[in-house]
Each structure stands twice: as C-alpha cells, then as structure tokens.
Amino acid sequence: MKKILILISILLLTTTAVFGVYTDPQNLYVYGKILAGDITFKTEQTLAQASPVNLKTEALVQPTGAGYPIGTWSFNSYSQGSAKNYILTYDYTPLTITGTSIGIQLIEKYEEVSENKNDEATTTISSTAGNFSMERTVAFRLTAEGATTVADAPASDDYIATVTLTVAAE
C-alpha cells in the first residue's frame, strides 16, 4: 500500500509539473520622444521715437563716442542635436529726413567688447548642441561724414534710420 501511495504521489507531482499552466510571453513597451529643437531670435527696441537723441550735443553719438544704445537682440536655441553656425547680417540706412542723409555706424556690444558693424556686416552665432543663448546690445554713432552733415542739417525731431537684422543658417 505504501508503494501505491508513493507511486500516486509521484504521478500527481509529475503530471502537475508537465501539464502546469503556461502562457505566451507578454510585452510591455517603452515610448519616448525628443521634441524638435526650437530657435528664437528677438529684438527689443530701447530708444523710443518719443525721445530722439540730440545728434549735435549727445557725446555718445559723436564719431569717437561709445555709441548710443538703440536696442538688443537675443538668439536662443533649445534641444539642438548638434552644433550649428548661424549668420546674423546687419543692414541699415542712414538717418534721413527729406533731402538730408546723415551717416551712422552701428556698434554691437557685449560684456566689455564693442565691435563696429558697417552696413552688411555679419556676426557668426556658433550654437552648441543642447541649449544655447546669446544676447547683444546694438548702439549707433555718427560717422565722421555724418557729424559734418549734422553741423549744417535742418532742425527736426523726425530723423530716422532703419536697422534690419537677418539670421540664416550657415
């Protein structure tokens, strides 16, 4: 009888092991994304039309002056996969009213550095992978010829020059 009980026990254990519950493997998935990088370029006007600069008496706008701030620009890139260069081009007109044109020069300022920017001058923006930010102040001063013109120019609050900044990938 003991032999029969042992045989039945072994048979039950073997049958359960052989015919146990089994299912196909199941999968879980991990989904991820990386957002496309974004680039922004902004300008901010700081010289107000309602408060024009006195071109005859303001020391900062004279040909040897440090330059009078007119605004700032900022370039930001986010989530960039690799480094990339961009070219910023300055395109600007002289200060004008009907019949009078006064030559100016732009100055790009950052930290303790000032760079003269003639018309059609460029700045290289070397954006790094990941996140990158760059900001500059833009100022102007008269050229030597512009200062000569100012000495005899008609009085007006309406002299205006247009500065166009364009950014393009290199």
Buried (B, 14 or more C-beta within 10 A) or exposed (E): EEEEEEEEEEEEEEEEEEEEEEEEEEEEEEEEEEEEBEBEBEBEEEBEEEEBBEBEEBEBBBBEBBBBBBBBBEBBBBEBEEEBEBEBBBEBEBBBBEEBBBBBBBBBBEEEEBEEBEBEBEBEBEBEEEEBEBEBBBBBBBBEEBBBBBEEBEEEEEBEBEBEBEBEEE
